[in-house]
Amino acid sequence: MIVAQISDIHAAPGNGNISRLDRALSWLGDVALDALVVSGDLIDEGWTDGYREISARFDTLCCPVLLLPGNSDDGDAMRGVFARRFGSVECANAMHFAADLSDLLLVGVDATLSATSGGDVSPHLGWLEDVLTDSAPRASLVFSHHHLFPSGIAPLDESMAQGAEALRDLLRQCSCKPLAISCGHVHRPMSGMIAGVPVHVCGSICPANPLWFGGVSVPTIGEPPMLMVHRLDGCELVSHHVAV
C-alpha cells in the first residue's frame, strides 16, 4: 500500500508554484499509488481560480485524491471545485475525510480556524477517537494541515495547532493508535513523536522556509519541491521524504 502526500502548494498567479506541483506529480507518475493526500494550503492570495487548475491535474491521476484545507484556503470555493472529495466528511463545517482502503484507513482532521493562520485540533478529537475506534483493528494514518509539535522555528510555531496535549492524552489511552500522523504548514520536512506515535511534517511544494532557530544569521535555503511517500508492507510502515 503506497500513499503519497503533498502539502502547501500556495499557488498564485505568477509565483511558479503550479510548475513546482507539475514536477512533483510527474515524479509520482512512476509510483503505483493507492492514494494521494493533499494536506492543505493549495492556493495563496485568494486565487480561487487556482483550484480549477489544480483539480485538472489531479483528474489525470489513477488513484483517489483526499484533500484537507489549510489556513490559506477558501473553504467554500474549495468545496465547490472539489465537490466530490473522496472520503469527505462534513462535521460542523470541518472538512475532514475518512477513507477505507481495505488494508489501511486514511483519516484527515481539518483543524483550521476562521480568519487566523493557526489551528486547533481539540474540537475534533471526539470525532477522531470514534473513527479510530470504529476502524479497529485496521491500521490507520492520520493527516492534518497544522503541525502538532514545536518545530523550533518560532514564527511558525506561533501558528502551530492548539490541542496537542489533548491529542497526546487521547493517544495514550487509545487502544487503536494510528501508525503515524503527518502534517504540513511548516514548509520543511521534519519528524517527531507524540505519545509513542511518529509525527511527520511533509515538506512543501512551494519554496521552503529556512531552518532558523533565532540566531543572528538566517540559514540559506534552496530546496526543490518536497513530498512524502508512506509505504505500508504488512504491518510495517516506512515514510519517505522526497525532493523532486
N, C-alpha and C positions, 0 to 999 in steps of 0.2 A: 504494500500500500504506500503510494507516494503522494504527498500533499505539498504543493508549493505555496509560498506566502510572499506577497509583495505588499509594500506599505509606502505611504507618503509620496504619492506621485506629485502632488501640488501643481497640477497642470494649469497653466495660464497662458494667455496669448503672448507669444514671443519669448517665453523662458526656456524653451527647448526640452521641457520635461516629457512631452509626448514622444519625442525621439528617444529619450532615455528609456521610456517604457517599451518602445518598439525593440530596443536592444535586449531588454530582459525577456520579453515574450519570444523573441527569435531564439534566444538561448534555451528557453523552456520547450521550444518546439522539438528538441531532440530527447526530451524526457517523457516517458509514458505516464502522464499524470492521471491520478484518480480524482483530484480536485485541486482548485486554486482558491486560496483565501486572500482577500484584499482587505487589509486591516486599517482602512481609513485614510482621510486626507487625500482624496482623489483629485480635488481641484484647489485652486487658490484664487484670491482676488475676486471671489464671487462669480467666476467664469462657469456658469451652469451649462453653457453650450459644450463645455469640455466633457460632460457626462456622456453625450452622444458619441463623441469621438472615441472615448474610452470604451463605451459599450460595443461599438462596432468592432473593436479589436478583440474584445472578449468573445464576441459571437463566432469568431473563427476557431476558437479552442474546442477540442473534442472532450471536454470534461466539465463537470459542474463548477460554477464560479459563485463563491459565497462572499458577501460584502458586508462590511461594517462601516458606519460613518465615523469620521474624525471631527475634530473641533473646527476645521476649516471648511467642512462640507455644509451644504444646504440640504437638510433632511427631506423637505417637501420635494425639491427638484430631483433629488436622488431617487426617491420613491417613484416619481413619475417616469423617469427614464428606465430604471431597473424595476419595472412593475412586477415582474415575476422573478424576484430574487430567490434563488434556490435555498431551501431550508429556512426561509424568513419567518420570523415570529414577531408580531406586533404586541407589545406589552407595555401599557401606559406610555405610549408614544415612543418607546425604545425600539430600536431596530436590531433586535437580537437575531441569531439564527441557531438552529439545531438540525444537523444533517446526519442521518444514519447511513453510513457507507458499508454496512454489514459487518465488517471487521473493526470498524472504528467510528466513533461518534465525534463529530466536529461541532463545537459549541462556540458561538460568538456572543460576547457580552458588550452591549452598547452602553458605555459609561460616560458618554458626552453630556455636558451641561450647557444649557442655553446661554448665549451671549458671554461666554468665557472660554479661554483656551484650556482650562482644567477639566478634570473628570471626577466621577465619584462612582465606585463600583458597589458601594454598600446598599443602595436601594434595590439592587438586583440579585443580591446573594441568596435570597429565598428562592427565587426562580432558578438560579444556577444549581442550588442544592437539590431541588426537585428533579431537574433534568439529569443530573449526575446519578441520583438515586434510582430514577426510573430506568436508566440505561444499564445498571449493574447486571452482570459483571463485565459488560462490554468495555473495552479500552476507549479512552477519550482524550482529545486535545482541546484546550480552551484558548480562545483568542480574545484580545481586547485591543483597542487603539492605544489608550494611555498606558504608560509604563507603571509598574506596580512595586518597584523597589527603587531606591535612590540611585541615580546614575553617577553622582558625584559632580555633575555639571550643574552648578547652582541655578542658572537662569532657567534651565529646562525642568529641574526638579520642583520649581515653583508651580508647575502645571501638572505634576505627577497625579495620578488618580488618588483621590481620597478613599478611605475604607480598606487600605491594605492590611491593617491589623485585624479587622473583622474578617477579611478573607483568610488570613493566617489562622484565625480561630476555627473557621469553618473547615479548612483543610486538615487541621489537627484532629478534628472529631470525625471527619468523613471517612467512611469505610470504602468509598469508591473514588479515590483521588484520581485526578487526571494524570496522564503520563507526563504532561508538560503544559505550561502556559506560555503563549507567545504574543508579544505586543508590538507596537510601533512607536511613533511620536517623537522619539529622541533623535532620529536621523543618524543613528550609529548602531552597529551590531554590538551586542553585549549579552551576558548571561549572568544569572544569579539563582537564588533559591528562596522559596517561601514554604515553610513547614515541610521540608523534605521534597518539595516538588520543583523540578527545574523550571526557571522562568527566563525566557529569552526576549530580547528586543531585536526585531528584524531591522537590518539596515534599510536605508531609504532608496527609492528610485530617484528622487530629487538630490541635488548636491548635499553632501554630508555636513553635519555640524562638527566643529573641532572638538577634540577630546581635551577640554580645557578645565582644569581643576582650580582656577582662580589665581594662577601665577601671573607674573608681570607680562610674560610673553604668551601670546595665543599660538598654539601649535599650527603649523601649516596643514592644509588638507588638499586632497586632490583625488579622492576615491571615485571610482566609477559607480554606476548603479549597483545596488546590492539587493539580494533577495535571500530567501531561505528555502530549503528543501527538507521536509520532515519525512523520513522513511521508516515505516513500521514493518519489521520482518518477524513474524510470530508475535512474541511479546516484547521484542527488543526495539526501542525507538532510538534513532540517531538523527539529530537535527544539524544540518549543514548551513553555514553562512557562505554565500557565493557572491563573488564580484564578477560583473559581466562588462 
